[in-house]
Amino acid sequence: MAWYAVYTKSRTEKKVALRLKEAGIEAYCPVNKREKQWSDRRKVTEEPLFRSYVFVNIDLDKQSATVRRTLGVVNFVYWLQKPAVIQDDEILAIQQFLSEHAAVEVFGNTLQVGDFITIDAGALKGQKAEVMGIKNRHEVRLRIDSLGFELVARVE
């Protein structure tokens, strides 16, 4: 048994988690409680912390087909051509953090000028590069010292 990240259709995270639980699968959709103000009332809502992601604790060989067949599930999140395994202590840390704090926001890792990266796709796969500049958050200038190149790369 291990935790895996599952990618869901947009805005179906809580429904997918409920469907997975109904199918007998341990699912966790971290939610953030937010107070919303309408013109006539205030209401506390629960919004998924990670948009389009739900975590499942399964035996991959026995239960992956059930997870994939669940309405709203797109696929597992992959890392190095295998479903990405999430450590138990990371799930526990998320649960504990959410129980202690309100109005939590999630920010993805961002590149900064001066960071060193390893190119993971394309003709220069495996080469180390230094981030020299960033344009529009999706275009990065890289310097590869070992080859004597400076190039522009598109990043997701």
NORBELHU-V312838 format. One record per helix or strand of 3 or more residues. SS is the DSSP state (h for helix, s for strand). FROM is the first residue (numbers start at 1). LEN is the number of residues. Records with the same first field share a line. If there is no record, write none. Layout:
SS=FROM-LEN / FROM-LEN
//
This chain:
s=2-7 / 26-3 / 31-7 / 42-7 / 53-6 / 73-4 / 116-3 / 128-8 / 139-6 / 149-6
h=13-10 / 60-10 / 88-13
//
